[in-house]
């Protein structure tokens, strides 16, 4: 669990028993009510107590008072105020937050303070002031390689809320599968997914579920490499003749979109516009990693294009592609994020660099004036503390 920013232990204990009640002071909305209801359900499950579902009318009779001033952003955003304070005495607990987001974070902390002894359940006397150290605290789930059912995604969103993560990075396309319904280009999901994809209604359901927990949902559509599943249904977008088949194993594969044809950008303009309307988050991830450019090297038309434009190598060609995609995303009011392989002298500073290979590449991006995110791969046998 992330440690709060400031913790002061106090004397006394607050008993948690069947008379437990919650009162809300000042602002309340459906998201806050739902968060309190979830907390009560989990508290009842841990204590086997029968707890009242309704809010207390009088805060003087409440075990927990939640004081909130405003809703916060309707669509969760990067710089939301997530701060809160929580004080527990032997008489009452009081949670104070400027926004509903902060109140939801504080409810998680309240629940995590629960302890027990021979006399029953209680919360220790404590005073907490808390706010996040980092505004972007994400979890990437790769459903492109391994499709996950809706209930698994929701269970992970619940776990994210418990540890106060606030960005669900939804990796939706890979060589092994295209996992989101496109009404404009249906062969993407019908031919590129083995039937394992999320309908647009299911996407909205996940976005709403995440929003109730103040979690942003950022989609990733990996291009120009990692794109075999795109080309199964639309081989004309590829840098080599088809047909293409979904990849069944792991590895780095050759298929890549053709960055020299206007047809590619017309297609991506329409598709990314459709996805921008579906996903309300301000950011969209284009991947951009591990494109070896082998198909580009063998394609005479691509080589002629590079010579004509004075593009010296594949990295520069991908930079050309990224600049075109950045303009498309800006047209659809989206901010572009890509893995650190997109970093190039010609890349506009509007792009955000997402480092998966470690802090060195993030530092390099920062020195060059880019905003960045560090997401070094986490494995069970490697521990990377925040310090």
C-alpha positions, 0 to 999 in steps of 0.5 A, spaced: 500 500 500 502 507 498 504 510 505 500 517 506 504 523 505 503 525 513 501 520 518 501 522 526 499 516 531 494 519 536 491 515 542 485 512 543 481 507 538 474 508 534 470 502 535 467 499 529 460 495 530 453 494 528 452 501 530 456 504 524 454 510 520 456 514 515 454 522 514 456 526 508 457 534 509 456 539 504 457 536 497 455 529 495 453 526 488 452 519 485 459 517 485 460 519 492 454 515 494 457 509 490 464 509 493 461 510 500 456 504 499 462 500 496 466 501 502 460 499 507 460 492 503 467 491 504 467 493 511 461 488 512 465 483 509 471 483 513 467 484 520 461 480 518 457 486 521 450 488 519 451 495 517 446 500 515 446 502 508 443 509 508 446 515 510 446 518 517 441 524 517 445 527 523 453 527 523 453 527 531 450 520 530 455 518 525 462 514 526 465 517 520 463 524 517 465 525 510 466 532 508 467 534 501 466 541 497 465 539 490 465 534 485 471 535 481 472 533 473 466 530 470 471 526 466 477 524 470 483 528 468 491 528 469 491 534 475 485 533 479 486 534 486 486 528 490 488 530 496 484 529 503 485 529 510 483 523 515 482 524 523 480 518 527 479 519 535 475 515 540 469 518 538 469 519 531 472 519 524 472 525 519 474 525 512 475 532 509 477 533 501 476 538 496 473 533 491 470 527 491 476 524 488 480 525 494 474 523 498 474 516 494 482 516 496 480 517 503 475 512 504 480 507 501 485 509 507 479 509 512 478 501 510 485 499 510 486 502 517 481 497 520 484 492 525 481 487 530 483 484 537 479 480 542 474 485 543 472 486 536 474 491 530 477 498 531 481 504 528 487 506 531 487 514 533 491 517 527 491 523 523 493 523 516 494 528 511 495 525 504 496 527 496 499 523 491 507 524 489 505 523 482 499 525 478 500 519 473 499 512 477 498 507 472 497 500 470 497 497 463 493 491 462 495 487 455 489 485 452 492 485 445 496 478 447 491 475 452 484 477 452 481 478 459 474 478 460 470 484 463 469 481 470 477 481 470 478 488 468 473 490 473 476 486 478 483 489 476 480 496 477 477 495 484 484 493 486 487 499 482 482 503 486 484 500 493 492 502 492 490 509 489 492 508 482 489 512 477 490 511 470 488 504 466 492 503 460 488 499 456 493 496 451 488 494 445 492 492 439 497 487 438 500 482 433 496 477 436 489 481 436 485 487 435 481 487 441 476 493 440 470 494 435 470 499 430 464 500 426 467 504 421 472 498 419 469 492 422 474 487 419 479 490 424 476 486 430 472 481 426 478 478 422 483 480 427 481 478 434 479 470 433 472 473 436 475 476 442 474 483 442 470 488 446 464 492 443 463 499 444 458 498 449 463 494 453 468 499 452 463 505 455 461 500 461 469 499 463 470 507 462 464 508 467 466 503 472 473 506 472 470 513 472 466 511 479 473 510 482 476 516 479 480 512 474 482 514 467 482 510 461 487 511 456 487 506 450 493 504 446 493 502 439 500 500 437 503 503 430 506 502 426 509 496 428 506 490 432 500 491 427 499 484 424 492 484 427 490 490 423 493 487 416 489 481 417 483 485 415 486 491 411 492 488 408 493 494 403 495 498 409 501 494 410 508 495 407 509 488 404 503 484 400 499 480 404 495 475 406 497 476 413 495 472 419 494 473 427 501 471 430 500 465 435 507 466 439 511 471 442 516 475 439 518 481 435 514 481 428 516 484 421 509 487 419 508 494 419 504 499 416 506 503 410 508 510 412 509 513 405 502 512 402 496 517 403 491 511 404 494 509 411 493 516 414 486 517 411 484 510 414 488 512 421 484 519 421 478 515 420 479 510 425 483 514 431 477 519 430 472 514 432 476 512 438 477 519 440 469 519 440 469 513 444 474 514 449 473 521 453 481 521 456 485 527 453 491 522 452 491 517 446 497 512 446 500 510 439 505 505 441 511 506 436 515 501 440 520 495 437 519 497 429 525 494 426 523 496 419 525 490 415 519 490 411 520 498 409 528 496 407 525 491 402 520 495 399 522 499 393 516 504 393 518 506 400 525 506 399 524 511 393 520 515 398 525 516 403 530 518 397 525 523 394 524 526 401 531 526 404 529 521 409 536 518 411 534 511 415 528 508 418 528 511 425 527 518 421 521 515 417 518 513 423 519 520 426 515 522 419 510 517 421 509 520 428 509 527 426 503 525 421 499 521 427 500 527 432 497 532 427 491 527 426 490 526 434 491 534 435 485 534 430 481 530 434 483 534 440 487 528 443 494 528 446 499 523 443 503 519 448 508 513 445 514 509 447 521 512 448 522 509 441 518 515 438 523 520 440 527 523 435 530 530 433 524 532 429 518 530 434 514 536 436 515 537 444 507 536 444 508 529 444 509 525 451 515 520 451 513 513 455 519 510 458 519 502 458 526 501 458 528 504 464 529 511 467 535 513 463 531 514 457 526 518 461 532 523 463 534 523 456 527 525 454 526 530 459 533 533 458 530 534 451 524 538 453 519 533 453 514 531 458 515 523 460 512 517 464 516 512 467 513 505 466 519 500 467 517 493 466 515 490 473 517 483 474 515 479 481 523 478 482 525 485 481 523 491 486 523 498 484 522 502 490 519 510 488 526 512 491 
